[in-house]
């Protein structure tokens, strides 16, 4: 159980590395091309570079793009806002619908994806209360 908790913390550190890479790639793209990096280019350049499930990496990219869009919208409306620029040490990891399994007893298996041709062992987490209905994503803080 302690080992899985340590792995969750490691996932949050790895998600922060993805965020920092998004910042770096966006800045490099802007300096070279004078425009914003697109969603597809950002996802392509971060694909298979991190030890997370592929959808978890995409989720961080989407959160970066959403933060950038929100800042742009706020600036257009005259509010004082800044585009994302801060590097992070921890960032909550999300698992989308294909990245986890939930069982009746509260057991959740969080997939870590395939790295170096081998599927990594999933992280096992137990929840005391699960919401009714379909769970579409899990975020571990």
Beta strands, then each sheet from edge to edge (+ up, - down):
strand 1: 93-96
strand 2: 100-102
strand 3: 107-110
strand 4: 114-115
strand 5: 118-119
strand 6: 123-126
strand 7: 137-140
sheet 1: 1+ 7-
sheet 2: 2+ 3- 6+
sheet 3: 4+ 5-
end
